[in-house]
Amino acid sequence: MRAAPQLAIFALEALPNARALRRFIADNSETIAFVGLSHAERPSAGGLVAQVRRHLARSGPRFLPYLAVNFGLPDLVNGAASALRRNGSPEATPLAPLCRRLGIPVLTVDDVNGPEVAEAFAKYAPDLIVSFHFDQIFSQGTLDRAPLGGLNVHPSLLPRHRGPTPTLHALADGDRAFGVTVHRLAVAIDAGAVLAQAAVPLPPGTSATRAAILLHERGRELLETVIAEIAERGAVPNGEGVPVLPYRGFPDRALLARMHRAGLLLVDRGDWRAALGLASGP
């Protein structure tokens, strides 16, 4: 078998991906060149206040619990865990201190296509980019910095449900077509060739948030299978080209109102507990 590719991991740490990504990094630490963590409150995105205002203007107050559970509470819990210097399991350790514990370089990413990231590529020379719930778009120039290009883990059955909240749209569509895809990174969002895909049946009543957590865990397994194949072949498979269906962005007020009337949940009590428990064991 060829040597495993050295990876550059890019992520926005949040409830949907936190435990799966932490476990992936712990299990593959020897092959990770560096980790780039997206700065969610970066000025180029308008900062926290401007982002919340945009979400309120588009989606209304029904979207606030989803934002709080998926992003706000995990940030607070991660900060508390870091301040307390907890030394628990990988799943219970925020990514930055986990990477430091494992000796993996970690940087905060304000602009994935900016000079700081370019310097990291030059210094650590990764072979392959892995995007695991990342909220910035790679330019072709950045993708070209890794000889093998890049992979993305997306919690939907692409080409359906491209965009930032795929499980919410899968739930709203009513056909329960849940699944996860590992695909090649391309400049177009969630549009690269599919390398692996799995449908994941979920029980009735599963919230959009819980679905995302479960699908990222299944995505971790698929990602490891794809990377093992790349190591064996010494190249990324071409994958299966799929049609580019319409982009499904953040929900508007009408969609959330329709979901509310149908009893479809964005979050439930278990999701609140999961967000508060990110600094404790599974």
C-alpha positions in Angstrom: 0.0 0.0 0.0 1.2 3.5 -0.7 1.7 6.0 2.0 -1.5 7.7 3.3 -2.0 11.2 1.9 -1.2 14.1 4.2 -4.5 16.0 4.9 -5.4 19.6 5.4 -8.7 19.6 7.3 -11.0 22.6 7.1 -14.0 22.9 9.4 -16.4 25.1 11.2 -16.8 23.4 14.6 -20.5 23.1 15.4 -22.9 20.6 16.9 -23.5 18.6 13.7 -19.9 17.7 13.0 -18.1 18.2 16.4 -17.9 14.6 17.8 -17.5 12.9 14.4 -14.7 15.3 13.3 -12.9 15.2 16.7 -12.9 11.4 16.5 -11.6 11.5 12.9 -8.8 13.8 13.8 -7.8 11.7 16.8 -7.8 8.5 14.8 -5.9 10.0 11.9 -3.6 12.4 13.6 -0.4 11.1 12.0 -1.6 11.9 8.5 -3.0 15.4 9.3 -0.7 18.2 8.1 -2.8 21.0 9.6 -6.3 21.9 10.6 -8.0 25.2 9.6 -10.9 26.3 11.8 -13.3 28.8 10.2 -13.7 32.0 12.1 -17.4 32.2 12.3 -17.5 35.8 13.5 -15.0 37.0 10.8 -15.3 40.6 9.7 -15.7 39.6 6.1 -19.0 37.9 7.0 -20.1 40.9 8.9 -19.4 39.7 12.4 -21.8 38.0 14.7 -24.4 40.8 15.0 -24.7 41.3 11.3 -25.1 37.6 10.6 -27.9 37.3 13.2 -29.6 40.2 11.7 -29.5 38.7 8.2 -30.9 35.4 9.6 -33.7 37.2 11.3 -34.6 39.2 8.3 -34.7 36.2 6.0 -35.8 33.4 8.3 -37.5 35.1 11.3 -37.4 34.2 15.0 -38.3 30.5 14.4 -34.7 30.0 13.1 -33.1 31.3 16.3 -33.3 28.0 18.3 -31.6 26.2 15.4 -28.8 28.7 15.3 -28.4 28.7 19.1 -28.2 24.9 19.3 -26.0 24.3 16.3 -23.6 27.2 16.7 -24.1 29.4 19.7 -24.2 26.9 22.6 -21.3 24.8 21.2 -19.1 28.0 21.0 -19.9 28.7 24.7 -19.4 25.2 25.8 -16.1 24.9 23.8 -14.8 28.1 25.4 -15.7 26.9 28.9 -14.0 23.5 28.2 -10.9 25.2 27.0 -10.7 27.6 30.0 -11.1 24.6 32.3 -8.3 22.8 30.4 -10.3 19.6 30.4 -8.4 16.5 29.4 -11.2 14.2 28.5 -12.0 11.9 25.5 -11.3 13.3 22.0 -15.1 13.6 21.4 -15.3 15.8 24.5 -12.4 18.0 23.6 -12.8 21.2 21.4 -10.8 21.0 18.2 -8.1 23.6 18.9 -6.9 22.1 22.2 -7.3 18.6 20.8 -5.1 19.5 17.9 -2.5 21.0 20.2 -2.6 17.9 22.4 -2.0 15.7 19.3 0.8 18.0 17.9 -1.3 19.1 14.9 -0.8 22.7 13.7 -4.1 24.6 13.9 -5.0 28.0 12.4 -8.0 30.2 12.5 -9.2 30.9 9.0 -10.6 34.3 8.2 -10.2 33.8 4.4 -9.6 30.3 3.1 -8.2 31.8 -0.1 -6.0 34.4 1.7 -2.2 34.6 2.3 -2.2 33.0 5.7 -3.7 29.8 4.3 -1.4 29.9 1.3 1.5 30.1 3.8 0.2 27.0 5.7 0.0 25.0 2.4 3.6 26.0 1.6 4.9 25.2 5.1 3.1 21.9 5.8 2.6 20.6 2.2 -0.6 18.6 2.5 -1.5 16.2 -0.4 -5.3 16.4 0.0 -7.9 18.9 1.3 -10.8 17.6 3.4 -13.7 19.9 4.1 -15.9 18.7 6.9 -18.8 21.2 7.6 -16.8 24.2 6.4 -18.6 27.5 5.6 -16.1 29.1 3.1 -15.7 28.5 -0.6 -12.4 27.3 -2.0 -11.1 29.1 -5.1 -9.6 27.0 -7.8 -6.2 28.4 -6.9 -6.5 27.1 -3.3 -7.7 23.7 -4.5 -4.7 23.5 -6.7 -2.4 23.9 -3.7 -3.0 20.3 -2.8 -1.7 17.9 -5.4 -4.7 15.5 -5.0 -7.3 18.3 -4.8 -10.0 18.1 -2.2 -12.9 16.2 -0.7 -16.1 17.4 1.0 -18.5 15.5 3.4 -22.0 16.7 2.8 -25.0 15.4 4.8 -27.4 14.9 1.9 -27.9 12.6 -1.1 -26.3 14.9 -3.7 -27.3 16.2 -6.1 -30.3 16.9 -3.9 -30.1 19.5 -1.1 -27.0 21.5 -2.0 -26.4 24.2 0.5 -25.8 24.9 4.2 -28.9 23.3 5.8 -29.5 20.1 3.8 -31.2 18.0 6.6 -33.7 20.9 7.1 -34.7 20.8 3.5 -34.7 17.0 3.4 -37.1 17.0 6.3 -39.3 19.8 4.7 -39.5 17.9 1.4 -41.4 15.1 3.2 -39.9 12.1 1.4 -37.4 11.3 4.2 -34.5 11.0 1.6 -31.7 11.3 4.2 -28.1 10.4 3.4 -24.5 11.5 3.2 -22.1 12.1 0.3 -18.4 12.3 0.0 -17.5 14.2 -3.2 -14.7 16.0 -4.9 -14.4 19.6 -4.1 -15.2 22.0 -6.9 -15.5 25.8 -7.1 -19.3 25.4 -7.5 -20.9 24.6 -4.1 -21.6 20.9 -3.5 -21.2 20.1 -7.2 -18.1 17.9 -7.5 -18.1 14.3 -8.6 -19.5 11.8 -6.1 -17.0 9.4 -4.6 -19.2 7.6 -2.0 -22.8 7.9 -0.9 -25.0 6.2 1.6 -28.7 6.5 2.3 -29.3 6.6 6.1 -32.9 5.7 7.3 -33.8 7.9 10.3 -36.8 7.3 12.6 -39.9 9.5 12.3 -39.7 12.6 14.5 -36.0 13.0 14.0 -35.1 16.7 14.1 -33.1 18.4 11.4 -30.3 18.9 13.9 -30.3 15.3 15.1 -30.3 14.2 11.4 -27.2 16.3 10.7 -25.4 14.8 13.7 -26.1 11.2 12.7 -25.3 11.9 9.0 -21.9 13.5 9.9 -21.0 10.4 11.9 -21.9 8.2 8.9 -20.0 10.6 6.7 -16.9 10.1 8.9 -17.0 6.4 8.1 -17.4 7.0 4.4 -14.6 9.6 4.4 -12.2 7.0 6.0 -13.1 4.5 3.3 -12.5 7.0 0.5 -9.1 8.1 1.9 -8.1 4.4 2.3 -8.9 3.9 -1.4 -6.9 7.0 -2.4 -4.0 5.7 -0.4 -4.2 2.4 -2.2 -4.5 3.9 -5.7 -2.2 6.9 -5.1 -4.9 9.1 -6.8 -8.4 10.4 -6.2 -11.0 8.4 -8.2 -12.8 10.4 -10.9 -16.1 9.7 -9.2 -19.5 9.9 -10.7 -20.6 13.2 -12.3 -24.1 14.2 -11.2 -26.4 17.0 -12.4 -26.3 20.3 -10.5 -29.7 20.8 -9.0 -30.9 24.1 -7.6 -29.1 25.4 -4.6 -31.1 25.2 -1.3 -30.0 28.0 0.9 -31.0 29.0 4.4 -34.8 28.7 4.9 -37.2 31.6 4.6 -40.1 32.5 6.9 -42.6 30.7 4.7 -40.7 27.4 4.7 -40.3 27.5 8.5 -43.9 28.3 9.0 -44.9 25.3 6.8 -42.6 23.0 8.8 -44.0 24.3 12.1 -47.6 23.6 10.9 -46.5 20.0 9.9 -44.9 19.4 13.2 -41.4 19.0 11.7 -38.7 19.9 14.2 -35.6 21.9 13.7 -34.4 21.1 17.2 -35.7 19.0 20.1 -34.8 18.6 23.8 -32.2 16.0 23.0 -30.4 18.5 20.7 -30.2 21.1 23.5 -28.7 18.5 25.8 -26.3 17.4 23.1 -25.1 21.0 22.6 -24.6 21.5 26.3 -22.8 18.2 26.6 -20.1 18.7 24.0 -17.5 19.1 26.8 -18.4 15.8 28.4 -18.2 12.3 27.3 -20.5 10.6 24.8 
